[in-house]
């Protein structure tokens, strides 16, 4: 099984997330992680700086998050490789789409930082791009909510839970769990996306086997 995990910056510091990734690694899945930077800055909702500057800072934030998370995994005994389209120091390798599949195996966890290396492109879209290059079976998106809703359930307790959607459903309804570009690309690549709470114990394995609440886009 080959999976790409999309983990937000806010969730990366959670002990539950590191335990859940390790549990998934024990299943001998091939794992790639696309790291977010929202704990530092969100380019799409930052009005204080220009969009280009905010996105650029966000890409650097993902590199910091990725290095820290990689170290946590290494302390647990896992081999990791950090890849980026950006030229970064400190052991971050330059991403090469022609050779990356050779590194994508069950005994090494890949971490993608720096998004796509370009502003105006979210790490959600980056996760779909990398999943397509790696021919992954799923994208597993860990979030702060237990699936996809018509609205933020924390702001509206009458928001409707949506267990299964098509890509067109997401685009027409304006679902905000991922951006429209990510859904449109996932549709072209026929990439299955599973959305669930990153606070559930052993969340990645349980999202795959259906033992926790999830939403599926396909």
SERO-4910 file (N, C-alpha, C, O; in steps of 0.05 Angstrom, whole numbers):
BEGIN
 pado doro    nc1    nc2    nc3   cac1   cac2   cac3    cc1    cc2    cc3    oc1    oc2    oc3
  Unk    A     17    -24      0      0      0      0     18     25      0     38     26     14
  Unk    A     10     45    -16     25     70    -18      7     93    -11    -15     96    -23
  Unk    A     15    109      8     -2    131     17     14    157     19     38    157     24
  Unk    A     -1    179     15     10    205     21     -7    217     44    -31    218     42
  Unk    A      7    226     65     -6    238     87     -4    268     85     18    279     81
  Unk    A    -26    282     87    -26    311     88    -31    319    117    -53    315    127
  Unk    A    -10    331    130    -13    338    158     -8    368    162     12    379    153
  Unk    A    -27    381    174    -25    410    178     -4    416    199      3    399    215
  Unk    A      6    441    198     26    449    217     16    448    245     31    442    264
  Unk    A    -10    454    249    -22    454    276    -21    426    288    -18    423    313
  Unk    A    -24    405    272    -26    378    282      2    365    286      4    345    300
  Unk    A     22    376    273     48    363    274     60    360    302     75    342    307
  Unk    A     53    378    320     64    378    347     49    358    365     57    354    388
  Unk    A     28    346    355     12    328    371     26    301    374     35    289    355
  Unk    A     29    291    399     40    265    404     24    243    390     35    223    381
  Unk    A     -2    248    388    -19    228    375    -11    224    345    -12    202    335
  Unk    A     -4    246    332      3    244    304     28    228    300     29    211    282
  Unk    A     49    233    316     74    218    313     69    188    318     79    171    304
  Unk    A     53    182    339     46    154    345     30    141    322     34    118    315
  Unk    A     12    157    310     -4    146    288     12    141    263      7    121    249
  Unk    A     32    159    257     49    154    234     66    129    239     70    113    221
  Unk    A     77    126    263     93    102    270     77     77    267     87     57    257
  Unk    A     52     78    276     34     55    274     29     47    245     29     24    238
  Unk    A     25     67    228     22     62    199     47     51    187     46     33    170
  Unk    A     70     61    196     96     50    185    100     21    192    112      6    177
  Unk    A     89     13    216     92    -15    224     76    -34    205     82    -58    204
  Unk    A     57    -23    191     41    -39    172     55    -43    146     45    -56    127
  Unk    A     80    -32    144     97    -34    120     85    -20     96     90    -27     73
  Unk    A     69      1    102     60     19     80     83     36     71    101     43     86
  Unk    A     83     44     45    102     64     35     89     91     41     67     97     33
  Unk    A    104    108     57     92    132     68    107    157     58    132    158     59
  Unk    A     92    176     47    103    203     42     85    223     57     61    220     57
  Unk    A     98    242     69     83    262     85     88    290     72    110    298     68
  Unk    A     66    304     67     67    331     58     61    349     82     39    347     94
  Unk    A     80    365     89     79    380    114     68    408    109     75    422     91
  Unk    A     49    416    127     38    443    125     53    463    143     71    455    157
  Unk    A     46    488    141     59    509    156     40    528    169     48    550    177
  Unk    A     14    520    171     -6    538    182     -3    546    211    -15    565    220
  Unk    A     14    532    226     19    539    253     36    565    255     37    578    276
  Unk    A     49    572    232     65    596    231     51    618    216     48    641    226
  Unk    A     41    612    192     27    632    175     10    618    155     18    596    145
  Unk    A    -12    630    148    -30    619    127    -31    640    105    -43    662    108
  Unk    A    -19    634     82    -18    653     60    -46    661     50    -49    684     43
  Unk    A    -65    642     50    -91    649     39   -108    667     57   -128    678     47
  Unk    A   -101    669     82   -117    686    101   -100    707    114   -109    718    134
  Unk    A    -77    713    103    -60    733    115    -62    759     99    -53    760     76
  Unk    A    -73    780    111    -77    805     98    -55    826    104    -53    847     93
  Unk    A    -38    818    124    -18    837    133      5    840    114     18    861    113
  Unk    A     11    819     98     33    819     79     23    813     51      0    804     48
  Unk    A     39    818     31     31    810      4     29    780      3     42    765     18
  Unk    A     12    771    -16      8    742    -19     34    727    -25     38    705    -14
  Unk    A     50    738    -41     75    725    -49     94    722    -24    106    701    -20
  Unk    A     96    743     -9    113    742     15    102    722     36    116    706     47
  Unk    A     75    723     40     63    705     60     67    676     51     73    659     68
  Unk    A     63    671     26     67    643     16     96    634     18    101    611     25
  Unk    A    114    652     12    142    646     14    151    639     43    166    621     48
  Unk    A    141    655     62    146    650     90    133    623     98    145    608    113
  Unk    A    109    618     88     96    593     93    112    569     83    114    548     97
  Unk    A    125    571     60    141    549     50    165    544     68    173    521     73
  Unk    A    177    566     78    199    563     97    190    550    123    204    534    136
  Unk    A    165    557    131    154    546    156    151    515    153    155    501    172
  Unk    A    142    506    129    139    477    126    166    463    128    168    440    137
  Unk    A    188    477    119    214    465    121    222    461    150    234    441    158
  Unk    A    217    481    167    223    479    195    206    456    208    217    440    222
  Unk    A    180    456    202    163    435    212    173    407    204    173    389    219
  Unk    A    180    405    178    189    379    168    214    369    181    217    346    187
  Unk    A    233    387    185    258    379    198    253    370    227    265    350    236
  Unk    A    236    384    242    230    376    269    215    350    270    221    332    286
  Unk    A    196    346    252    180    321    251    197    298    243    195    276    253
  Unk    A    215    302    223    234    282    215    251    272    238    256    248    241
  Unk    A    260    291    254    277    284    277    261    267    297    272    248    309
  Unk    A    236    274    301    219    257    319    217    229    309    219    210    324
  Unk    A    213    226    283    211    199    271    238    184    273    238    160    279
  Unk    A    260    198    269    286    185    272    291    176    300    302    155    305
  Unk    A    282    192    320    284    184    348    268    158    354    275    144    373
  Unk    A    248    154    338    232    129    341    243    106    326    233     84    327
  Unk    A    266    111    312    279     89    297    273     87    268    280     67    255
  Unk    A    259    107    256    252    105    228    271    121    211    281    142    218
  Unk    A    276    110    187    293    125    167    275    145    153    252    139    145
  Unk    A    286    169    149    270    190    136    288    204    115    312    204    117
  Unk    A    274    215     95    287    233     76    270    257     72    246    254     67
  Unk    A    281    281     74    266    305     70    272    315     42    295    318     34
  Unk    A    251    321     27    253    329     -1    239    356     -4    219    362      8
  Unk    A    250    373    -22    237    399    -28    244    408    -56    266    402    -66
  Unk    A    225    422    -69    231    435    -94    249    459    -91    261    469   -110
  Unk    A    251    469    -66    268    491    -59    297    482    -54    301    459    -45
  Unk    A    316    499    -58    344    493    -51    347    501    -21    350    524    -15
  Unk    A    348    481     -4    349    486     25    373    472     37    382    452     27
  Unk    A    383    483     59    406    471     73    398    449     93    375    441     93
  Unk    A    417    441    109    411    424    132    400    396    125    382    386    138
  Unk    A    411    385    103    404    357     97    378    354     82    369    331     78
  Unk    A    366    375     72    342    373     56    350    368     27    365    384     15
  Unk    A    341    346     16    349    339    -12    331    353    -32    308    358    -27
  Unk    A    343    359    -55    327    372    -77    309    350    -89    318    329    -97
  Unk    A    283    357    -91    264    338   -102    269    334   -131    271    353   -147
  Unk    A    270    308   -139    273    301   -168    251    282   -175    251    259   -166
  Unk    A    231    291   -190    208    273   -197    216    248   -212    201    229   -212
  Unk    A    239    249   -225    247    226   -241    258    203   -224    259    180   -233
  Unk    A    268    209   -200    280    189   -183    266    184   -157    274    166   -142
  Unk    A    245    200   -151    233    199   -124    220    172   -118    220    163    -95
  Unk    A    210    158   -138    197    132   -134    217    112   -123    209     93   -109
  Unk    A    243    115   -130    263     96   -119    266     99    -89    274     80    -76
  Unk    A    259    122    -78    261    127    -49    235    121    -34    235    121    -10
  Unk    A    214    115    -49    188    111    -37    183     82    -31    173     67    -48
  Unk    A    191     73     -8    190     45      0    182     43     29    183     63     44
  Unk    A    175     19     38    163     16     65    183     20     87    175     24    110
  Unk    A    209     20     82    229     23    103    241     52    104    261     56    117
  Unk    A    228     71     90    237     98     91    213    117     88    197    114     69
  Unk    A    211    136    106    189    155    105    199    181     91    219    193    100
  Unk    A    185    189     70    191    214     56    176    237     68    152    234     74
  Unk    A    189    259     71    175    284     80    179    305     59    202    312     52
  Unk    A    158    316     48    159    337     28    154    364     42    134    368     55
  Unk    A    173    382     39    171    409     50    174    430     28    184    424      7
  Unk    A    165    454     34    167    475     14    145    476     -6    146    490    -26
  Unk    A    124    460     -1    101    459    -20    110    452    -48    125    432    -52
  Unk    A    102    467    -68    111    463    -95    134    481   -102    146    480   -124
  Unk    A    142    499    -83    163    518    -88    154    544   -101    170    561   -107
  Unk    A    128    546   -105    117    570   -118     95    582   -101     80    567    -88
  Unk    A     92    608   -100     70    621    -86     43    615   -100     43    606   -123
  Unk    A     22    621    -87     -5    617    -97    -13    588   -102    -32    582   -115
  Unk    A      3    569    -90     -3    541    -92     -2    530    -64     18    532    -50
  Unk    A    -24    518    -54    -26    509    -27    -11    482    -23     -5    468    -43
  Unk    A     -6    475      2      5    448      7    -16    426      2     -8    403     -1
  Unk    A    -41    433      2    -62    413     -6    -57    405    -35    -57    382    -42
  Unk    A    -54    425    -52    -49    420    -81    -22    405    -84    -20    387   -100
  Unk    A     -2    413    -68     24    399    -69     20    369    -62     33    352    -75
  Unk    A      3    363    -42      0    335    -35    -12    319    -57     -5    296    -61
  Unk    A    -30    331    -73    -42    317    -96    -21    313   -118    -20    292   -130
  Unk    A     -5    333   -123     16    331   -143     36    309   -136     42    292   -153
  Unk    A     45    308   -111     64    288   -103     51    260   -103     64    240   -110
  Unk    A     26    258    -94     12    232    -95     10    222   -123     13    198   -128
  Unk    A      5    239   -142      4    231   -170     31    221   -181     32    201   -194
  Unk    A     52    235   -174     79    227   -182     87    201   -171     99    184   -184
  Unk    A     79    196   -145     86    171   -131     66    148   -137     71    126   -127
  Unk    A     45    154   -152     24    134   -157     13    122   -131     10     98   -128
  Unk    A      7    140   -112     -3    131    -86    -31    121    -89    -46    128   -107
  Unk    A    -39    104    -70    -66     93    -70    -86    112    -58   -109    114    -66
  Unk    A    -77    128    -38    -95    147    -25    -79    172    -16    -54    172    -14
  Unk    A    -94    194    -12    -85    216      4   -101    215     30   -125    215     29
  Unk    A    -87    214     52    -99    214     78    -95    242     91    -73    250     97
  Unk    A   -117    257     93   -115    284    104   -125    285    132   -149    283    137
  Unk    A   -106    289    151   -113    292    179   -120    321    185   -105    339    178
  Unk    A   -143    326    197   -153    353    202   -162    356    231   -159    337    248
  Unk    A   -173    379    238   -183    384    265   -212    375    268   -223    376    290
  Unk    A   -225    367    246   -253    358    247   -254    329    238   -235    319    225
  Unk    A   -276    315    244   -278    286    238   -290    281    211   -305    262    208
  Unk    A   -283    297    191   -293    292    165   -300    319    151   -291    340    160
  Unk    A   -316    317    130   -323    340    114   -352    348    121   -370    331    122
  Unk    A   -356    374    125   -383    384    132   -390    407    112   -372    418     99
  Unk    A   -415    413    111   -424    435     93   -413    462    103   -409    480     87
  Unk    A   -409    464    129   -397    488    141   -378    478    164   -378    454    170
  Unk    A   -364    496    176   -347    490    198   -365    481    222   -380    498    232
  Unk    A   -364    456    231   -382    447    252   -376    461    279   -393    460    297
  Unk    A   -353    472    282   -347    486    307   -360    514    308   -364    525    329
  Unk    A   -367    524    284   -380    550    283   -411    547    279   -426    564    287
  Unk    A   -419    524    268   -447    519    263   -453    490    270   -447    472    255
  Unk    A   -466    486    293   -472    458    302   -493    444    285   -499    421    289
  Unk    A   -505    459    266   -524    447    248   -512    440    221   -526    432    202
  Unk    A   -486    443    219   -472    436    193   -476    407    187   -475    390    205
  Unk    A   -480    401    162   -486    373    153   -460    358    148   -443    367    133
  Unk    A   -458    334    160   -435    317    155   -439    303    128   -460    293    121
  Unk    A   -417    302    112   -418    290     85   -398    267     85   -374    271     86
  Unk    A   -408    243     83   -391    219     85   -377    213     59   -354    204     59
  Unk    A   -390    217     36   -379    211     10   -386    233     -9   -409    242    -11
  Unk    A   -366    243    -24   -370    264    -44   -354    257    -69   -335    242    -68
  Unk    A   -363    269    -91   -346    269   -115   -330    295   -115   -335    313   -100
  Unk    A   -310    296   -133   -294    320   -136   -312    343   -144   -309    366   -135
  Unk    A   -331    338   -162   -349    359   -172   -367    369   -149   -372    393   -147
  Unk    A   -376    351   -130   -391    360   -107   -375    381    -91   -385    401    -83
  Unk    A   -349    375    -87   -332    393    -71   -329    420    -85   -330    441    -72
  Unk    A   -326    419   -111   -322    444   -126   -348    460   -127   -347    485   -124
  Unk    A   -370    447   -132   -396    461   -134   -404    473   -107   -414    495   -105
  Unk    A   -401    457    -86   -409    465    -59   -389    485    -46   -395    498    -26
  Unk    A   -365    488    -58   -345    505    -47   -334    494    -21   -328    510     -2
  Unk    A   -330    468    -19   -320    455      5   -292    466     11   -275    467     -6
  Unk    A   -288    474     36   -263    488     43   -241    470     56   -220    480     63
  Unk    A   -247    444     59   -227    427     72   -201    425     56   -180    421     68
  Unk    A   -203    428     30   -180    431     12   -188    453     -8   -211    458    -12
  Unk    A   -168    464    -21   -175    486    -40   -184    474    -67   -179    450    -73
  Unk    A   -197    490    -82   -209    482   -108   -188    470   -127   -194    450   -141
  Unk    A   -164    481   -128   -144    471   -146   -136    443   -139   -131    426   -156
  Unk    A   -135    437   -112   -128    409   -104   -150    390   -112   -144    368   -122
  Unk    A   -176    397   -109   -197    380   -117   -198    376   -147   -202    353   -157
  Unk    A   -193    397   -162   -193    395   -192   -171    376   -201   -175    360   -219
  Unk    A   -147    379   -190   -125    362   -198   -130    333   -190   -124    314   -204
  Unk    A   -141    329   -165   -147    302   -156   -168    288   -175   -166    264   -180
  Unk    A   -186    304   -185   -206    293   -204   -191    284   -229   -197    262   -239
  Unk    A   -173    299   -240   -158    292   -264   -142    266   -259   -139    249   -277
  Unk    A   -130    264   -235   -113    241   -229   -128    217   -218   -117    196   -213
  Unk    A   -155    221   -213   -171    200   -201   -160    191   -174   -158    167   -168
  Unk    A   -152    211   -158   -139    206   -133   -159    206   -110   -174    225   -107
  Unk    A   -160    185    -95   -179    182    -72   -168    197    -48   -145    194    -41
  Unk    A   -185    214    -36   -177    230    -13   -195    222     11   -219    222      9
  Unk    A   -182    215     33   -197    208     57   -191    229     78   -168    235     84
  Unk    A   -212    241     90   -210    263    109   -220    253    136   -241    240    137
  Unk    A   -206    260    158   -213    249    184   -200    266    205   -183    284    199
  Unk    A   -206    261    230   -194    276    253   -166    265    259   -162    241    262
  Unk    A   -147    284    260   -120    276    268   -117    272    298    -95    265    307
  Unk    A   -138    276    313   -137    272    342   -146    244    350   -144    237    374
  Unk    A   -156    228    331   -163    201    337   -138    184    341   -119    186    326
  Unk    A   -139    166    361   -116    148    365   -112    130    341   -131    119    330
  Unk    A    -87    127    333    -80    110    310    -97    117    285   -107    100    271
  Unk    A    -98    144    280   -118    154    261   -113    145    232   -132    140    217
  Unk    A    -88    142    224    -83    136    195    -91    107    189   -104    102    169
  Unk    A    -83     88    205    -90     60    201   -120     57    202   -133     43    186
  Unk    A   -133     70    222   -162     67    226   -177     82    204   -200     73    198
  Unk    A   -166    103    193   -180    116    170   -180     98    146   -200     97    131
  Unk    A   -159     83    142   -157     64    119   -176     41    123   -190     33    104
  Unk    A   -177     30    148   -194      6    151   -223     13    158   -240     -5    162
  Unk    A   -229     39    160   -257     47    164   -267     45    192   -292     45    197
  Unk    A   -250     44    212   -259     41    240   -261     68    255   -268     68    278
  Unk    A   -257     90    241   -263    117    252   -280    131    231   -281    124    208
  Unk    A   -293    153    240   -309    169    222   -291    183    202   -272    196    209
  Unk    A   -298    181    176   -283    194    155   -302    205    134   -326    198    134
  Unk    A   -291    222    117   -305    229     92   -287    222     69   -262    224     71
  Unk    A   -299    213     48   -283    204     25   -291    219      0   -314    222     -6
  Unk    A   -271    229    -14   -275    243    -40   -263    226    -61   -239    219    -60
  Unk    A   -279    219    -81   -268    202   -103   -285    206   -128   -280    193   -149
***
